Amino acid sequence: MAAPMDFLPVALAAADAAAVAVRPYFRVGLQADAKADDSPVTLADRAAEQAMRAVLAAHCPDHGIIGEEFGGTETGQSGFTWVLDPIDGTRAFITGRTTFGTLIALLQDGVPVIGIIDQPITGERWVGVAGRPTEFTGPLGGKAACRPCPDLGRAELSCTSPDIFSDDTRPRFERLRAATLRTSWGGDCYAFGLLALGQIDLIVEDDLKPWDWAALVPVVTGAGGSITDWAGAPLRLGCSGQVIALGDPSLLPAVIQHLT
């Protein structure tokens, strides 16, 4: 039976193909359409996902694929499923910010075993494989290693936006926020990459979709962190989409206490 590592070259090739598709559209005044959930989508999103799908079809035709823009099937008979987000952070992309990325994950029986965060403009790339240390490459420097932070009161908290929370979850998040050092907003998947570099201590998100979180799991855990749902359970297909990412896993009980 094939092992996850056997498919790492395919994942890297898909990331390369997506980067080639995305770069020509950056900072050219690209128009965005609104999807059913009011989130934006561009020609770059669609072109990048199509480029990745072409790579996967050529090398892994018996694998399932779930993509943000074109849907797909959860599993093939192989038990492997690719989960793709061509541009995570489309709002950042269309406004010329580089705090977006392409996310590529390979799941085995619903559990992430390969994850890639690729920033096609800055040339930064995080590669996580289950059971192996995360690898980071990029011209801006940095090493994949989460930093110790056993005191919640000294933790740098990050979140995409306060608007992601519901009437029920917003007060719980605010309790946690009040217990941390400070909060930064935005960043989408790029914030998780920074957590894996030891720049951020804690990220809390609500209602993420599989293409938002799947690639992050191997990256964060391979850098020494943890990533779970709000109850502390591992993330897998079918989970709630409530996400806690920690650079220092020892903070998890305190974070859960504030979110409960």
C-alpha positions as CSV (number, residue, x, y, z in Angstrom):
1,M,0.0,0.0,0.0
2,A,1.2,3.5,-0.9
3,A,2.5,5.7,2.0
4,P,1.7,9.4,2.3
5,M,5.3,10.3,1.6
6,D,5.0,8.7,-1.8
7,F,2.7,11.5,-2.8
8,L,4.8,14.4,-1.5
9,P,6.3,15.1,-5.0
10,V,2.8,15.3,-6.4
11,A,1.8,17.8,-3.7
12,L,4.8,19.9,-4.4
13,A,4.1,19.8,-8.2
14,A,0.6,20.9,-7.5
15,A,1.8,23.8,-5.4
16,D,4.2,24.8,-8.2
17,A,1.4,24.7,-10.8
18,A,-0.9,26.8,-8.6
19,A,1.8,29.4,-8.1
20,V,2.3,29.8,-11.9
21,A,-1.4,30.2,-12.3
22,V,-1.8,32.8,-9.6
23,R,1.2,35.2,-10.2
24,P,-0.1,36.8,-13.4
25,Y,-3.2,38.0,-11.7
26,F,-1.6,39.6,-8.7
27,R,-2.0,43.4,-8.4
28,V,-3.6,43.8,-11.8
29,G,-7.0,45.2,-10.7
30,L,-8.7,41.8,-10.9
31,Q,-12.4,41.8,-10.4
32,A,-14.0,39.5,-7.9
33,D,-17.4,37.7,-8.0
34,A,-19.5,37.0,-4.9
35,K,-20.2,33.3,-4.2
36,A,-23.4,32.1,-2.5
37,D,-21.9,32.7,1.0
38,D,-20.8,36.3,-0.1
39,S,-17.1,35.4,-0.1
40,P,-15.2,36.6,-3.1
41,V,-13.8,34.5,-6.0
42,T,-11.6,35.5,-8.9
43,L,-10.2,34.1,-12.1
44,A,-7.0,33.4,-10.2
45,D,-8.8,31.1,-7.7
46,R,-10.4,29.1,-10.5
47,A,-7.2,28.9,-12.6
48,A,-5.1,27.8,-9.7
49,E,-7.5,25.1,-8.7
50,Q,-7.8,23.8,-12.3
51,A,-4.0,23.7,-12.5
52,M,-3.8,21.6,-9.3
53,R,-6.5,19.3,-10.4
54,A,-4.7,18.6,-13.7
55,V,-1.6,17.6,-11.7
56,L,-3.6,15.3,-9.5
57,A,-5.5,13.8,-12.3
58,A,-2.3,12.9,-14.1
59,H,-0.6,11.3,-11.0
60,C,-3.4,10.2,-8.7
61,P,-6.5,9.4,-10.7
62,D,-7.9,7.0,-8.1
63,H,-7.8,9.7,-5.3
64,G,-10.7,11.8,-4.2
65,I,-10.6,15.6,-4.5
66,I,-12.4,18.3,-2.6
67,G,-11.8,21.8,-3.9
68,E,-13.2,25.1,-2.7
69,E,-14.1,26.3,-6.2
70,F,-15.1,23.1,-8.0
71,G,-16.3,20.7,-5.2
72,G,-15.6,17.0,-5.7
73,T,-15.8,13.7,-4.1
74,E,-14.6,12.9,-0.6
75,T,-12.8,9.6,-1.2
76,G,-11.8,7.3,-4.0
77,Q,-11.3,3.6,-3.3
78,S,-7.7,4.4,-2.4
79,G,-8.7,6.0,0.9
80,F,-6.8,9.2,-0.1
81,T,-8.4,12.6,-0.6
82,W,-6.9,15.8,-1.7
83,V,-8.3,19.0,-0.3
84,L,-7.5,22.2,-2.2
85,D,-7.9,25.9,-1.5
86,P,-6.3,27.8,-4.5
87,I,-6.3,31.1,-2.7
88,D,-7.0,31.2,1.0
89,G,-7.4,34.9,1.7
90,T,-8.9,36.1,-1.5
91,R,-9.8,39.4,0.1
92,A,-6.1,40.0,0.8
93,F,-5.2,38.9,-2.8
94,I,-7.6,41.3,-4.5
95,T,-6.3,44.2,-2.4
96,G,-2.7,43.4,-3.2
97,R,-1.7,42.1,0.2
98,T,0.6,39.0,0.4
99,T,-1.1,37.5,3.5
100,F,-2.8,34.8,1.4
101,G,-1.7,31.4,0.3
102,T,-2.5,28.2,-1.6
103,L,-3.4,25.3,0.6
104,I,-2.9,21.7,-0.4
105,A,-3.7,18.7,1.8
106,L,-3.7,15.0,1.4
107,L,-6.0,13.1,3.8
108,Q,-5.9,9.4,4.5
109,D,-9.2,8.1,5.7
110,G,-10.3,11.6,6.6
111,V,-7.1,12.5,8.5
112,P,-4.6,15.1,7.1
113,V,-1.2,13.5,6.4
114,I,0.4,16.1,4.1
115,G,-0.1,19.8,4.2
116,I,1.4,22.7,2.2
117,I,1.0,26.4,2.7
118,D,2.4,28.2,-0.3
119,Q,2.8,31.9,-0.8
120,P,3.4,32.3,-4.5
121,I,4.4,36.0,-4.4
122,T,6.9,36.0,-1.6
123,G,8.2,32.5,-2.4
124,E,7.6,31.2,1.1
125,R,6.5,27.6,1.5
126,W,5.6,25.4,4.5
127,V,5.6,21.7,4.0
128,G,4.2,19.3,6.7
129,V,4.1,15.5,6.6
130,A,2.6,13.5,9.5
131,G,5.3,12.2,11.8
132,R,8.0,14.5,10.3
133,P,9.3,18.0,11.1
134,T,7.8,20.8,9.1
135,E,10.1,22.3,6.5
136,F,10.0,26.0,5.6
137,T,11.7,27.7,2.7
138,G,11.7,31.3,1.7
139,P,13.8,34.4,1.0
140,L,12.6,36.3,4.1
141,G,14.1,33.9,6.6
142,G,12.7,31.9,9.4
143,K,12.7,28.4,10.7
144,A,9.7,26.1,11.3
145,A,9.7,25.8,15.1
146,C,6.9,27.0,17.4
147,R,8.0,28.9,20.4
148,P,7.3,28.1,24.1
149,C,4.5,30.2,25.7
150,P,3.1,28.5,28.8
151,D,1.4,31.7,30.1
152,L,-1.8,32.6,28.3
153,G,-1.4,36.2,29.5
154,R,1.7,36.5,27.3
155,A,0.2,34.9,24.2
156,E,-0.1,36.6,20.9
157,L,-3.6,35.8,19.7
158,S,-4.6,35.9,16.0
159,C,-7.9,35.5,14.2
160,T,-9.1,36.2,10.7
161,S,-12.0,38.5,11.6
162,P,-14.4,39.1,14.5
163,D,-17.2,38.7,11.9
164,I,-16.6,35.0,11.7
165,F,-18.2,34.3,15.1
166,S,-21.8,33.7,15.8
167,D,-23.9,35.3,18.6
168,D,-23.0,32.2,20.7
169,T,-19.3,31.9,20.0
170,R,-18.4,35.7,19.9
171,P,-18.7,36.1,23.7
172,R,-16.6,33.0,24.3
173,F,-13.9,34.3,22.0
174,E,-14.0,37.7,23.8
175,R,-13.4,36.0,27.1
176,L,-10.3,34.3,25.7
177,R,-9.2,37.4,24.0
178,A,-9.3,39.4,27.3
179,A,-7.0,36.8,28.9
180,T,-4.2,37.1,26.2
181,L,-1.5,39.7,25.7
182,R,-2.9,41.2,22.4
183,T,-4.8,40.3,19.3
184,S,-4.0,40.7,15.6
185,W,-6.6,40.3,12.9
186,G,-6.3,38.9,9.4
187,G,-3.8,36.7,7.8
188,D,-5.9,33.6,7.0
189,C,-3.6,30.7,6.4
190,Y,-0.5,33.0,6.5
191,A,-1.1,33.5,10.2
192,F,-0.8,29.7,10.8
193,G,2.5,29.8,8.9
194,L,3.7,32.5,11.2
195,L,2.6,30.4,14.2
196,A,4.7,27.6,12.8
197,L,7.6,30.0,12.7
198,G,7.2,31.0,16.3
199,Q,5.8,34.5,15.6
200,I,2.3,33.9,16.9
201,D,1.2,31.8,19.9
202,L,-2.5,31.2,19.5
203,I,-5.1,31.2,16.6
204,V,-8.8,30.7,17.2
205,E,-11.2,30.4,14.3
206,D,-14.9,29.5,13.9
207,D,-16.7,27.7,11.0
208,L,-13.8,26.8,8.9
209,K,-14.3,24.5,5.9
210,P,-12.1,21.5,5.2
211,W,-10.1,23.4,2.6
212,D,-9.4,26.1,5.2
213,W,-7.9,23.8,7.9
214,A,-6.8,20.5,6.4
215,A,-3.4,21.6,5.1
216,L,-2.7,23.4,8.4
217,V,-2.7,20.3,10.5
218,P,0.6,18.7,9.4
219,V,2.3,22.1,9.2
220,V,1.4,23.2,12.7
221,T,2.0,19.8,14.4
222,G,5.2,19.2,12.5
223,A,6.5,22.5,13.9
224,G,5.8,21.4,17.5
225,G,2.4,23.0,17.9
226,S,-1.1,21.5,18.2
227,I,-4.3,22.1,16.2
228,T,-7.7,20.8,17.5
229,D,-11.3,21.8,17.7
230,W,-12.7,23.8,20.6
231,A,-13.1,20.7,22.6
232,G,-9.5,19.6,22.1
233,A,-10.3,16.8,19.6
234,P,-8.2,16.2,16.5
235,L,-9.5,17.7,13.2
236,R,-10.8,15.3,10.6
237,L,-13.4,15.4,7.8
238,G,-16.8,16.0,9.4
239,C,-15.5,18.2,12.3
240,S,-17.3,21.4,13.3
241,G,-14.7,23.8,11.8
242,Q,-14.0,25.4,15.2
243,V,-10.2,25.5,15.3
244,I,-7.6,26.2,18.0
245,A,-4.0,26.3,16.9
246,L,-1.3,26.6,19.5
247,G,2.4,27.0,19.3
248,D,2.7,25.7,22.9
249,P,0.3,22.8,23.3
250,S,0.4,23.2,27.1
251,L,-2.0,26.2,26.8
252,L,-4.8,24.0,25.5
253,P,-6.7,23.4,28.8
254,A,-6.6,27.1,29.6
255,V,-7.9,28.1,26.1
256,I,-10.7,25.5,26.2
257,Q,-11.7,26.8,29.6
258,H,-12.3,30.3,28.3
259,L,-14.1,29.0,25.1
260,T,-16.4,26.7,27.0
